[in-house]
């Protein structure tokens, strides 16, 4: 029996362990019959110059793009890794149904989930995010990462920006987003209102839950993880 598979992308500073230890997805996913895949957030063990100097660039901060600037371009290819290499590895070794794939994530991982789904029409059948970075070309986290990984030409950055990609994505299935109103990064880095406007303009159905008082932590994620698993199960079990 082959089961639907959902990929969860973690945020800045995280490894695969954060969500597997704190996310509380295992019970709801097992009950729903979903396989959940949790990749790391960057390559490891390279020790490139400057790789470990900042929490928001380099180690733990791959931003799910394929870098084009040296020395990052030789190794930091997280988009290809998640969407192609890892997906093929999982399909070859686990009983997944590759026609029923979903993707979600948190913060930087929410950015990755939205952009990978928008850029790979037909690959993913369900999509959600916790506190995603929806407009990285317009906020400090994304601008720093994109300048380092993709170079100074800002025109190239739009291919990795969910707000910029929405109009041409062809996405028509409902997207679930949860955002805490007490999130310390809300106004400076996350800007959910920009994604809300982009989805409205592109006629993409979006359910944006603004959760009163919740922050950016895994306590927040664990509180609403079951809702996200149910969202993916609804669209992948059809």
C-alpha positions as CSV (number, residue, x, y, z in Angstrom):
1,X,0.0,0.0,0.0
2,X,1.4,3.4,-1.0
3,X,0.7,6.4,1.2
4,X,0.6,10.2,0.5
5,X,3.8,12.0,1.5
6,X,4.1,15.5,3.0
7,X,7.4,17.3,3.2
8,X,8.0,19.7,6.1
9,X,10.6,22.5,5.7
10,X,12.1,24.0,8.9
11,X,13.2,27.5,9.6
12,X,16.3,29.5,10.3
13,X,18.8,27.8,12.8
14,X,16.8,24.5,12.7
15,X,17.8,21.0,11.7
16,X,15.4,18.2,11.0
17,X,15.3,17.5,14.7
18,X,13.4,20.6,15.7
19,X,10.1,19.5,14.2
20,X,10.6,15.8,14.8
21,X,11.1,16.4,18.5
22,X,8.8,19.4,19.1
23,X,6.3,19.5,16.3
24,X,3.8,16.9,17.5
25,X,3.0,15.8,14.0
26,X,3.5,12.0,14.5
27,X,0.2,11.1,16.1
28,X,-2.0,13.1,13.7
29,X,0.0,11.9,10.7
30,X,-0.1,8.3,11.7
31,X,-3.9,8.5,12.2
32,X,-4.4,10.2,8.8
33,X,-2.1,7.7,7.0
34,X,0.5,10.3,5.9
35,X,4.2,9.9,5.5
36,X,6.1,13.0,6.7
37,X,9.6,13.9,5.5
38,X,11.7,16.4,7.4
39,X,14.9,17.5,5.6
40,X,17.7,19.6,7.1
41,X,17.9,23.4,6.4
42,X,21.3,23.5,4.7
43,X,24.3,21.3,3.8
44,X,26.5,20.3,6.8
45,X,30.2,19.6,7.4
46,X,31.5,22.0,4.7
47,X,33.1,24.7,6.9
48,X,33.1,27.3,4.1
49,X,34.5,30.7,4.8
50,X,31.9,32.6,6.8
51,X,29.4,29.8,6.8
52,X,28.9,29.7,10.6
53,X,29.2,33.5,11.3
54,X,25.5,34.4,11.3
55,X,22.2,32.7,12.2
56,X,20.5,34.0,9.1
57,X,23.0,33.0,6.4
58,X,25.0,29.9,5.7
59,X,24.7,27.0,8.1
60,X,21.1,26.3,9.0
61,X,19.9,29.0,6.5
62,X,19.8,27.6,3.0
63,X,16.6,29.4,2.1
64,X,15.6,26.5,-0.2
65,X,17.2,28.1,-3.2
66,X,19.9,26.8,-5.6
67,X,22.8,29.2,-5.0
68,X,24.4,30.7,-8.1
69,X,27.3,32.6,-6.3
70,X,30.5,31.0,-5.2
71,X,31.4,29.3,-2.9
72,X,27.8,28.6,-2.1
73,X,26.8,27.4,-5.6
74,X,28.8,24.2,-5.4
75,X,26.9,23.0,-2.3
76,X,23.9,25.1,-1.3
77,X,21.4,23.7,-3.7
78,X,18.5,23.1,-1.4
79,X,15.7,23.6,-3.9
80,X,17.0,20.8,-6.1
81,X,17.8,18.7,-3.0
82,X,14.3,18.9,-1.5
83,X,12.2,18.9,-4.7
84,X,14.2,16.4,-6.7
85,X,17.0,14.5,-5.0
86,X,15.4,13.8,-1.7
87,X,12.0,13.2,-3.3
88,X,13.5,10.5,-5.6
89,X,15.4,9.0,-2.6
90,X,12.2,8.7,-0.5
91,X,10.2,7.3,-3.4
92,X,12.9,4.6,-4.0
93,X,13.0,3.5,-0.4
94,X,9.6,4.1,1.2
95,X,6.0,3.2,0.2
96,X,5.0,6.7,-1.0
97,X,2.4,7.6,-3.6
98,X,4.3,10.2,-5.7
99,X,1.0,11.3,-7.2
100,X,-0.2,12.5,-3.7
101,X,2.4,14.9,-2.4
102,X,2.0,17.9,-0.1
103,X,4.5,20.4,1.4
104,X,4.5,22.8,4.4
105,X,7.0,24.5,6.6
106,X,7.8,27.2,9.2
107,X,9.2,30.7,8.7
108,X,12.1,30.2,6.2
109,X,10.6,26.8,5.6
110,X,7.2,28.3,4.9
111,X,8.8,30.4,2.3
112,X,10.4,27.3,0.8
113,X,7.1,25.4,0.8
114,X,5.2,28.2,-0.9
115,X,7.8,28.9,-3.6
116,X,8.5,25.2,-4.4
117,X,4.8,24.5,-4.7
118,X,4.2,27.6,-6.9
119,X,7.1,26.8,-9.2
120,X,6.3,23.1,-9.6
121,X,2.8,23.1,-10.9
122,X,1.1,19.7,-10.5
123,X,3.8,18.3,-8.2
124,X,2.1,19.2,-4.9
125,X,-1.6,18.7,-4.1
126,X,-1.6,20.3,-0.7
127,X,0.1,23.4,0.8
128,X,0.3,25.1,4.1
129,X,2.7,27.2,6.2
130,X,3.4,28.5,9.7
131,X,4.6,32.1,9.9
132,X,6.1,32.0,6.4
133,X,8.5,34.6,5.0
134,X,6.2,35.5,2.1
135,X,8.1,38.3,0.5
136,X,11.8,37.7,1.0
137,X,12.8,40.3,-1.7
138,X,11.2,43.0,0.6
139,X,12.5,42.0,4.0
140,X,16.0,41.9,5.6
141,X,16.2,38.1,6.1
142,X,15.5,37.5,2.4
143,X,17.5,40.4,1.0
144,X,20.6,39.2,2.9
145,X,20.2,35.6,1.9
146,X,19.4,36.3,-1.8
147,X,22.3,38.8,-2.2
148,X,24.7,36.1,-0.8
149,X,23.3,33.1,-2.7
150,X,22.0,34.7,-5.9
151,X,24.0,37.8,-6.4
152,X,23.3,41.5,-6.6
153,X,20.8,41.3,-9.5
154,X,17.5,41.7,-7.7
155,X,15.6,40.8,-10.8
156,X,16.7,37.2,-10.2
157,X,15.3,37.2,-6.7
158,X,11.7,37.3,-7.8
159,X,11.9,33.6,-8.8
160,X,12.1,32.8,-5.1
161,X,9.4,35.1,-3.7
162,X,6.0,33.7,-3.0
163,X,4.2,37.1,-3.5
164,X,5.9,37.6,-6.8
165,X,5.2,34.0,-7.9
166,X,1.5,33.9,-7.0
167,X,0.1,35.4,-10.1
168,X,1.7,33.0,-12.5
169,X,1.6,29.9,-10.4
170,X,-1.7,28.6,-11.5
171,X,-2.3,27.4,-7.9
172,X,-6.0,27.0,-7.2
173,X,-6.3,24.7,-4.2
174,X,-6.8,26.2,-0.7
175,X,-3.7,27.3,1.2
176,X,-3.6,27.2,5.0
177,X,-1.4,29.7,6.8
178,X,-1.2,30.2,10.6
179,X,0.4,33.3,12.0
180,X,0.8,34.4,15.6
181,X,-0.1,38.0,16.3
182,X,2.6,38.1,19.1
183,X,5.3,37.0,16.7
184,X,8.4,39.2,17.2
185,X,9.2,39.0,13.5
186,X,5.7,39.7,12.2
187,X,6.0,43.3,10.9
188,X,9.7,43.3,9.9
189,X,10.3,39.9,8.3
190,X,7.0,38.0,7.7
191,X,4.5,40.5,6.3
192,X,1.5,38.1,5.9
193,X,-0.7,41.0,4.6
194,X,1.5,41.0,1.4
195,X,0.7,37.4,0.7
196,X,-2.9,37.9,1.5
197,X,-3.1,40.7,-1.1
198,X,-1.1,38.6,-3.7
199,X,-3.4,35.6,-3.3
200,X,-6.5,37.8,-3.5
201,X,-5.2,39.3,-6.8
202,X,-4.3,35.9,-8.2
203,X,-7.6,34.3,-7.1
204,X,-5.8,31.8,-4.9
205,X,-8.0,30.6,-2.0
206,X,-6.1,31.4,1.2
207,X,-7.1,30.8,4.8
208,X,-4.9,33.0,6.9
209,X,-5.5,32.4,10.6
210,X,-4.1,35.2,12.8
211,X,-3.6,33.5,16.2
212,X,-4.0,36.0,19.0
213,X,-0.9,36.2,21.2
214,X,1.1,33.3,19.7
215,X,4.8,33.8,19.0
216,X,7.3,32.3,16.5
217,X,8.1,29.2,18.6
218,X,7.5,25.5,18.3
219,X,4.9,25.9,21.1
220,X,2.9,27.8,18.5
221,X,3.5,25.2,15.8
222,X,2.6,22.3,18.1
223,X,-0.6,24.0,19.0
224,X,-1.9,24.0,15.4
225,X,0.0,21.1,13.8
226,X,-3.0,18.8,13.9
227,X,-5.0,21.4,11.8
228,X,-2.2,21.4,9.2
229,X,-2.0,17.6,9.1
230,X,-5.8,17.5,8.6
231,X,-5.6,20.1,5.9
232,X,-3.1,18.0,4.0
233,X,-5.0,14.8,4.6
234,X,-8.2,16.3,3.2
235,X,-6.5,17.1,-0.2
236,X,-4.2,14.1,-0.4
237,X,-6.7,11.4,0.6
238,X,-9.1,12.2,-2.3
